[in-house]
Structure formats: C-alpha cells, structure tokens
Amino acid sequence: DGTLVRRKCSLPQAASGPVQRFTNIEDVFTCREPATVIGRPIVLVDDVVTTGATIAACARELRRVGAGIVWGFALARG
C-alpha cells in the first residue's frame, strides 16, 4: 500500500553473499505513514527469501516506528 518505501537505492542482491546482503539493505526502507502501523500487527510478503535480509530490514523499520508484531512470509526460498 506504499506505507513502507525505499528511501535510497541499493545494489542488486542477487550477486551478493549473505553478509553483503544484510549490509547492502541496511537503512534502505522507511515508513511514510508511521501512524498507520503503530501498535498494529503487520504481515510482510516477499517473493523469494534467500538470506532474509530484505524482510529483516523491513521488519526492523516497522518495529522502529512502533508496529506491533511483524510476520514475514515468502512464496519461495532461493
């Protein structure tokens, strides 16, 4: 719905190793409308999870602005 958006570009994750993936995606996402998530449970859905870096970064940002529990689901594992 556009509540969680990229604040800056990051390098492509596909060619990165596990440590690089977490470093590369750090501080990339921001919550545009924190009031809409405060105290609410959130479900994140990703197409493919390889290391979990993207879902972890998104969940970290949502928790930072006050979201309740955050669940992450993926359609496939890479």
C-alpha positions as MATLAB code, in Angstrom:
seq = 'DGTLVRRKCSLPQAASGPVQRFTNIEDVFTCREPATVIGRPIVLVDDVVTTGATIAACARELRRVGAGIVWGFALARG';
ca = [
       0.000    0.000    0.000;
       3.012    2.312   -0.113;
       3.434    2.649    3.647;
       6.894    1.075    3.500;
       9.053    2.532    0.717;
      12.688    2.641   -0.357;
      14.426    5.796    0.819;
      17.513    5.073   -1.279;
      18.716    2.666   -3.945;
      20.695   -0.409   -3.053;
      22.955   -2.709   -5.032;
      21.342   -5.788   -6.611;
      21.126   -8.564   -4.023;
      21.444  -11.495   -6.464;
      25.256  -11.411   -6.752;
      25.859  -10.639   -3.064;
      26.877  -13.037   -0.311;
      24.958  -13.310    2.972;
      26.902  -10.639    4.880;
      26.820   -8.249    1.917;
      23.050   -8.685    1.584;
      22.421   -7.508    5.145;
      24.871   -4.603    4.821;
      23.541   -3.617    1.390;
      19.916   -3.363    2.539;
      20.608   -1.554    5.832;
      18.654    1.725    6.192;
      17.101    1.374    2.722;
      13.434    1.345    3.796;
      11.359    3.991    5.529;
       7.802    4.053    6.788;
       5.974    7.001    5.192;
       2.933    6.782    7.445;
       4.017    5.597   10.925;
       0.612    6.411   12.437;
      -0.965    3.681   10.291;
       1.198    0.921   11.799;
       1.651    1.933   15.444;
       0.665   -0.998   17.635;
      -0.745   -2.976   14.719;
       0.278   -6.477   13.658;
       1.927   -6.435   10.221;
       2.340   -9.181    7.623;
       5.198   -8.812    5.129;
       5.165  -10.906    1.945;
       8.246  -11.320   -0.248;
       8.531  -13.242   -3.489;
      11.813  -15.042   -2.731;
      13.792  -15.213    0.505;
      17.432  -16.178    0.271;
      19.038  -14.832    3.452;
      16.062  -12.929    4.876;
      17.915   -9.600    4.672;
      15.121   -7.684    2.942;
      12.332   -8.917    5.192;
      14.537   -8.299    8.245;
      15.252   -4.710    7.137;
      11.557   -4.047    6.507;
      10.541   -5.550    9.852;
      13.220   -3.538   11.660;
      11.905   -0.276   10.185;
       8.289   -1.140   11.030;
       9.223   -2.025   14.616;
      11.294    1.172   14.876;
       8.197    3.290   14.165;
       6.047    1.332   16.599;
       4.388   -1.530   14.741;
       3.189   -4.442   16.826;
       4.309   -7.956   15.946;
       5.675   -8.313   12.401;
       5.441  -11.599   10.487;
       7.392  -12.306    7.313;
       6.307  -14.791    4.662;
       7.815  -15.736    1.312;
       6.469  -17.514   -1.727;
       9.786  -19.275   -2.382;
      13.201  -19.853   -0.856;
      16.256  -19.140   -3.008;
];
